[in-house]
Amino acid sequence: MAQQSTSGAMFIQTESTPNPATLKFLPGRDVMGEGSVADFPDASSAGRSPLAKALFSIPDVSRVFFGADFISVTKRDGDWKHLKPAILGAVMEHFTAGLPLLEGGADETEESYSDEDSDIVVQIKELIETRVRPAVAQDGGDIIFKGFDGTSGVVSLHLQGSCAGCPSSSMTLKNGIENMLRHYVPEVTAVEAV
């Protein structure tokens, strides 16, 4: 009888998120690493990632998101008890095979704001980095700064992972993030998702 090697064994934890259609998978190792994320809103966007492609090949998977140390998967419909084993299998297979998470160059993130607003933007980004992102990462998502319009005072943010399409995301955005930014940065009047 052959002995099984435990060096390749993996224990993947799952966590629920505020979005009932999204589950968070924690492989117990870095996924994207600190400060990086990758969002695949649909199967056609998964081209650069062997793992995202494998996850989208599972029926009913509608969105895939890679965080620092987790993968969140959003389903169209179907029952998690039928989807989970396939997702766990794809994640385990990917990591044990040692495949790259992303192939090719990173996509550039466009930010829009004017030079005279750059001091305000530094403050906004700092608040998002220290106060907002750690909280939304716990829920299996991420928020990316996209722009600031100094004339209207509107901050544009991009919601990713379980935050995108979550029933409570607009509340979080409006009540939590908007109030916090307006409190610390008086120039901010509103926050909107892009």
C-alpha positions in Angstrom: 0.0 0.0 0.0 1.4 3.4 -1.0 1.7 6.0 1.7 0.2 9.4 1.0 2.5 12.4 1.2 1.2 15.1 3.5 3.5 17.7 2.0 1.1 18.4 -0.9 -2.0 18.3 1.4 -4.1 21.4 1.7 -6.7 22.5 4.1 -9.1 25.1 2.6 -11.5 26.9 4.9 -14.7 28.5 3.7 -16.4 31.5 5.2 -19.8 33.0 4.4 -20.0 36.7 3.4 -22.7 39.3 3.8 -23.7 38.5 0.2 -25.5 35.1 0.3 -24.5 34.3 -3.3 -20.8 34.7 -2.4 -18.5 32.3 -0.5 -15.0 33.0 0.6 -12.3 30.3 0.2 -9.2 30.5 2.3 -6.4 28.2 1.1 -4.2 28.9 4.1 -1.5 30.7 1.9 -1.1 33.8 -0.1 -3.4 34.1 -3.1 -2.5 37.6 -4.6 -0.3 38.7 -1.7 -0.7 41.9 0.3 -2.1 44.9 -1.5 -3.1 43.2 -4.8 -6.4 41.9 -6.0 -7.9 40.5 -9.2 -11.6 40.6 -10.1 -13.2 38.5 -12.8 -16.8 39.7 -13.2 -17.5 37.1 -15.8 -16.0 34.1 -17.6 -14.8 36.2 -20.5 -12.6 38.2 -18.2 -10.8 35.1 -16.8 -8.5 34.7 -19.8 -5.3 35.5 -17.9 -5.9 33.2 -15.0 -5.8 29.4 -15.1 -7.6 29.2 -11.7 -10.4 31.7 -12.7 -10.9 29.7 -15.9 -11.1 26.5 -13.9 -13.6 28.0 -11.5 -15.8 29.5 -14.4 -15.9 26.0 -15.9 -18.1 25.0 -12.9 -21.8 25.5 -13.7 -23.4 28.4 -11.9 -20.1 30.2 -11.0 -20.8 33.9 -12.0 -17.9 35.9 -10.5 -14.4 35.1 -9.1 -12.3 37.4 -7.0 -8.8 36.9 -5.7 -7.8 38.8 -2.5 -4.5 38.8 -0.5 -5.1 35.4 1.0 -8.6 34.4 -0.2 -10.7 33.6 -3.2 -14.3 34.6 -3.3 -16.7 32.9 -5.6 -20.2 34.2 -6.5 -22.9 31.8 -7.8 -25.8 32.5 -10.1 -28.0 29.9 -8.5 -27.8 26.3 -7.4 -26.9 25.1 -3.9 -23.6 25.7 -2.2 -23.5 22.1 -1.0 -23.3 20.9 -4.7 -21.0 23.7 -5.8 -18.5 23.7 -2.9 -16.8 20.3 -3.6 -16.1 21.3 -7.2 -14.8 24.7 -6.2 -12.6 23.2 -3.5 -11.3 20.6 -6.0 -10.4 23.3 -8.5 -8.6 25.5 -5.9 -6.7 22.5 -4.5 -5.7 21.2 -7.9 -4.5 24.7 -9.0 -2.3 25.2 -5.9 -0.9 21.7 -5.7 0.0 21.9 -9.4 1.9 25.1 -8.7 0.3 27.0 -11.6 0.6 30.8 -11.8 -2.4 32.7 -10.6 -2.2 35.2 -13.5 -0.4 35.0 -16.8 0.9 38.0 -18.8 1.0 41.6 -17.8 -1.0 43.2 -15.1 -3.9 45.4 -16.2 -3.4 49.1 -15.5 -5.9 50.8 -13.2 -6.9 54.2 -14.4 -7.5 56.9 -11.8 -9.0 60.3 -12.6 -8.4 63.5 -10.6 -6.8 66.9 -11.3 -3.4 67.9 -10.0 -4.8 70.5 -7.6 -6.8 67.8 -5.9 -3.8 65.5 -5.4 -3.4 66.4 -1.6 -7.1 65.5 -1.1 -6.7 62.3 -3.1 -3.8 61.2 -0.9 -6.0 61.7 2.2 -8.9 59.8 0.6 -6.6 56.9 -0.5 -5.0 56.7 2.9 -8.5 56.4 4.6 -9.6 53.8 2.2 -6.4 51.8 2.6 -6.4 51.9 6.5 -10.1 51.9 7.4 -12.2 50.6 4.5 -10.2 47.9 2.7 -9.4 45.8 5.8 -13.1 45.7 6.7 -14.3 44.8 3.2 -11.6 42.2 2.8 -13.0 40.3 5.8 -16.2 40.1 3.9 -14.5 38.7 0.8 -14.3 41.9 -1.3 -12.3 45.0 -2.1 -12.8 48.6 -2.8 -10.5 50.5 -5.3 -10.2 54.2 -5.6 -11.1 55.3 -9.1 -11.3 59.1 -9.0 -12.2 62.3 -7.3 -14.0 65.3 -8.9 -12.9 68.4 -7.1 -15.7 70.5 -8.5 -18.5 68.2 -7.3 -16.7 66.6 -4.4 -17.7 63.1 -5.6 -15.3 60.2 -4.9 -15.6 57.3 -7.4 -14.9 53.8 -6.0 -14.9 50.4 -7.7 -16.4 47.5 -5.7 -15.0 44.0 -6.3 -15.5 40.5 -5.1 -18.5 39.9 -2.8 -19.0 43.6 -2.5 -20.1 43.9 -6.1 -23.8 43.2 -6.3 -24.1 42.6 -2.6 -27.5 43.7 -1.2 -25.8 45.7 1.6 -23.0 47.2 -0.6 -24.9 50.4 -1.4 -25.7 50.9 2.2 -22.1 50.3 3.2 -21.0 52.7 0.5 -23.4 55.5 1.3 -23.6 55.3 5.0 -20.3 53.9 6.1 -17.7 55.0 3.6 -19.3 58.3 2.5 -19.9 59.5 6.1 -16.3 58.5 7.1 -14.7 60.3 4.1 -16.9 63.4 4.6 -15.9 63.5 8.2 -12.2 63.4 7.6 -12.0 65.2 4.2 -14.5 68.1 4.1 -14.0 68.5 0.4 -15.8 65.1 -0.2 -19.6 65.5 -0.8 -20.5 62.0 -2.0 -19.3 58.6 -2.9 -20.4 56.6 -5.9 -19.7 53.1 -7.3 -18.3 52.9 -10.8 
